[in-house]
Structure formats: C-alpha cells, structure tokens
Amino acid sequence: MLNRRINELIEVAKHIEPETEIIIHEPFEDEDAVVEFLVPPEKFDDVYESVTHKSTQIWWEDGFDIVVWVHEKKPVEVKEAE
C-alpha cells in the first residue's frame, strides 16, 4: 500500500513535468517515506503544490507520513561551471 501511494505522488509530479527526477530517501525518524522531486524552476510551484496536497491527502486517508521535498534542478551550464 505504501509503495502504491508513493507511486501516486510520483505520477502527480510526472503529469505536471514528465522530466521530473525522483530520489527516494530513507526515512529519518517516524516518517514512512521521504521522496525528493527535482524539477525545472518554471515548474517548481505547480509540482510543489500538487505533491504537497497529495501527500496530505494520503496522510488523512491512510495515515502514511510521506515527506516530500521539491527542489529546482540546476541548469546544465551551472552544473558544468562548478
């Protein structure tokens, strides 16, 4: 059930931005899962609002505490300069 709910979160993000990068992290303490989403800057707000809403809905419906992190991807030229 938890994996299905994580996949639902991923689908929400990928629906908005198909090139979203997903990283699943080990939970820190009492969380059930931690999912990181890397998105282009212009899609940040849409993805953030959608996955935050969905994770809250999951918590209310199933009690799973899925932490979501949404970060902007660095442009390729910035990555190369570092």
C-alpha positions in Angstrom: 0.0 0.0 0.0 2.8 2.4 0.9 4.6 1.8 -2.5 1.3 2.4 -4.3 0.9 5.7 -2.6 4.5 6.7 -3.3 3.9 5.9 -7.0 0.7 8.1 -6.9 2.9 11.0 -5.7 5.4 10.4 -8.5 2.6 10.2 -11.1 1.3 13.6 -9.9 4.7 15.2 -10.4 5.3 13.5 -13.7 1.9 14.6 -15.0 3.0 18.2 -14.5 6.6 17.7 -15.6 7.5 14.4 -17.3 11.2 15.1 -16.8 10.9 15.3 -13.0 13.8 13.4 -11.4 12.8 11.3 -8.3 15.0 10.3 -5.4 13.7 8.1 -2.7 15.5 8.6 0.7 15.5 6.5 3.8 13.1 7.9 6.4 14.8 9.9 9.2 12.7 9.1 12.2 8.9 8.3 12.3 8.2 9.1 8.6 7.1 6.3 6.4 8.9 7.6 3.3 10.9 10.6 2.0 10.5 11.5 -1.7 12.6 14.2 -3.4 11.5 15.8 -6.7 13.9 17.7 -8.9 12.1 20.0 -11.3 12.8 22.9 -13.7 12.4 26.3 -12.0 9.3 27.2 -14.0 7.5 24.0 -12.8 8.5 24.3 -9.1 5.3 26.0 -7.8 3.0 23.6 -9.7 4.8 20.5 -8.6 5.3 21.7 -5.0 1.6 22.5 -4.5 0.4 19.3 -6.2 2.6 16.8 -4.3 2.2 18.6 -1.0 -1.6 18.4 -1.4 -1.4 14.7 -2.5 0.9 13.8 0.5 -1.6 15.5 2.9 -4.5 13.6 1.3 -2.6 10.3 1.7 -1.9 11.1 5.3 -5.6 11.8 6.0 -6.8 8.7 4.1 -4.2 6.1 5.1 -2.1 7.6 7.8 1.2 7.4 5.8 3.6 10.2 6.6 5.3 10.7 3.3 7.7 13.7 3.4 8.0 15.5 0.0 10.9 17.7 -0.9 10.7 19.7 -4.1 13.9 21.4 -5.5 14.7 23.2 -8.6 17.1 21.5 -11.0 20.2 23.5 -11.7 20.6 24.5 -15.3 23.2 22.4 -17.2 25.6 25.4 -17.6 25.6 26.0 -13.8 26.4 22.3 -13.1 29.3 22.4 -15.6 30.8 25.6 -14.1 31.0 24.1 -10.6 
